[in-house]
Amino acid sequence: MLTDKFFMIAKAGHEVTLWLLIVISILSTAFILERFFSIRRIRQASKKISSRVSETLQSNNFSELEFISHDRETLEGRALSYGLRHVKENGPNGLEEIFNSYARTEKPKLEKYLNFLATVGSNAPFIGLLGTVFGIMDAFRGLATSQGDAAAVMIGISKALVATAVGLLVAIPAVVAYNHFSKQVRGVFQNLEGVRDLCIAYAKSSKGKA
């Protein structure tokens, strides 16, 4: 019968889901570490640019943007180099589109692996729950053939609950990491928007037009 086939699946399903969660956990940890070091490096560079932009605003000396644009190691520096080159060749028209296009090309690089972390965070508990269901099915089937030995089924149920616990242990760090990295990426793009607005102001000024 079809039900018997499901019980056969349940017998191995609990172990399979546990191994699947372990593999997902290893991948998730690797991606979290990769994003942590990559985004931290970008954020540190972005903070330096942000302080220089603040100094430019305080001094009202937009020519400082030329020096910032020479820093090709930062997102903001590269964006400024493209923007200022466009200003010199075409004026302020289309400058905002240049920055927006640059932001769209850089966004997938900054958000690399974040979709995976979001998927793990939302689905790992369900994988663990599936493993628990398989384990409980196998435990009660064992009870039916153990002549009423309640201790056997209790051990089986306790083992089955391990899958749910593992699923939560995998999901929680992924969710925390996803939220943290998403906030960091938003901060980078906010700095980029500030640089864009300054470049537009510079392009519309007399020096920019000159």
N, C-alpha and C positions, 0 to 999 in steps of 0.2 A: 504494500500500500504506500501511498504518497507520504503519509505520516511517518511510517517506518524509515523512509529515506531521509526525512528531516532529522530524525533522531540519530541516524548514522552520521549526518553532517554535523550535528551538535557535538558528537563525541570528539571529533577533531577540531571543531570550530573554535572552542575555547582557547586551545593552544595556538591556533593560527592567528587569532586576533591579538593575543599577547605578543607574539613575535612581530606582527605588523605594527603594533604600537611601539615596540622597541626600535624598529627600523625608523619609524616616523620621528621618534624622540631623538635619535642620533642625527638625522638630517636637520631637524628643527634646531638642535643645539649648535650644529655647525653653521647654519645660516644666521642664527642669532649672533654668534661670535664674529662672523664675517661682517655683518651689518654694523655691529657695535664699533669695530675698529675703523671701518670705512667712513661711517657717518660722523664719528667723533673727529676724525682728521678733517673732514669737510667743514664741520661746525666750528672747529678751532680757527681755521682759515677765514671762515665767514665772519667770526666775531672780530678778527683783526680788521677786516674790510669795513665792518660796521662802525668801529671806532674811528677809522679814517674818514668815513662819510660824515660822522658827527662833527669831526674837526673841520671838515669842508663847510658844513652848514654854519658852524660858529664863526668861521673866518670869512664866509661868503666869497670864497675864492674857488670858483668852479674849475679853474685851470688845474687844480689838484687832481681832477678826474683823469687827466692825461697820465699822471704818475701811477694812479691806481690801475689804469688799463694795461700797464706794462707787467703787472703781476698775472702771468698766464697760468699760474698754478691754482688759482681760485676760480670758482664759477663766476663771481661778480667781475673779476678782472677780465676774463675772456669775453663776457657779455659786453663790458664797456669797450673793449677793443673793437668788437664788431660794430657796436653802436656808433662810436666816434668815427670809425672809418666810413660808415654810412652817412653820417652828418657831413663829413668833409666832401663826399662825392655827390650827395643828393639833398643835403639840407635836412630839416627836421621831419619832412613828410615821410611817413612810413617807418619812423624810428620805433614807435611802440610795437608795431608788427614784428620788427626784427627781434626785439626782446621777448615777445610772446612766443615766436617761433623757436628761439633758442631755449626758452624754458620748457617747451613741449619736448624738445629733443633730449634734454637733460633729465627730465622727470622720471622716465623709465629706469635710468641708471640709479637714481637715488632710491627708488621704490623697489629695487631688485629684491626678490624673495619675500617681500611683504605680503603679497597675495598668498603665498604658500603658508606663511605664519597665520594669516587670518583664517585660511581653510582648516589648518590644524586646530586652531583654537575653537572653531565652531563645530568640528566634526569628530575630534578625538574622543569626547565624552560619549558620543553615540556608538563609536566603534567599541569602546569599553563596555557600554551597556549591552551591545550585541553579544560580546564575549560572555558577559554575566548570564544572559538569557540562555546561551548555549550550555554554560556550565550547570545552571539550575535544571535545565531539561535533562542533562545527562545524570545529575544527582538523583532526581526523582525516578528516572528510569532504573537506576541502580537500586533504589529503595524497593521497587517493585520486585526485583529479583533477589533481594537480600533477606527475605523472610522477616521484614519488619524491623531491621536493624537501624534505629533512628540515628545512632552515632555516625554511621556511614554517610547518611544523607546530610547531616550537619557539617561534616568535614567537606563534603562536595559543595555545599552552598557557600561555605566560608572561602573555599578556593575560587568559586565562581565570582565572588565579590571583588577579588583581586583585580580582575579586568576593569571594573568600573573605577577603582582607585587609580590604576595605572593610567587610564584614559584621562582622568582629571589632572593627574600629575604632569601629563604631556601637554594638556590644553592650557593650563593656567600660565606657565611661563611664556607660551606662544602668544597668548592674548596680551599679557603685560608688555612683552617685547614689541608686538605690533603697535600698540597704542603709544609706547615711548618713541619708537622710531618714526611713526607718522607725525608726531608732534615735532620731532627734530627736523624732519623734511619740510614741514610747513614753515618752520622758523627760517630755514635756508631760503625758501622762495619769498618769504616776506622781506628779507634783506635784499634779494634780487629785485623785488619790486621797488624798494627804496632807491636802489642804484638806478633803476630805469627812470624813475621820476626825476632824479637829479640830472640824468643825461638829457632828458627832454627839456628841462629848464635851461641847461647849458646850451642846448642846440637853439633855443629860442632867444637866448641872450645875444647881445651885440658881439661878444667874443666868439660865440658859437657860429654865428652867421659869418663872421670874418674868416 
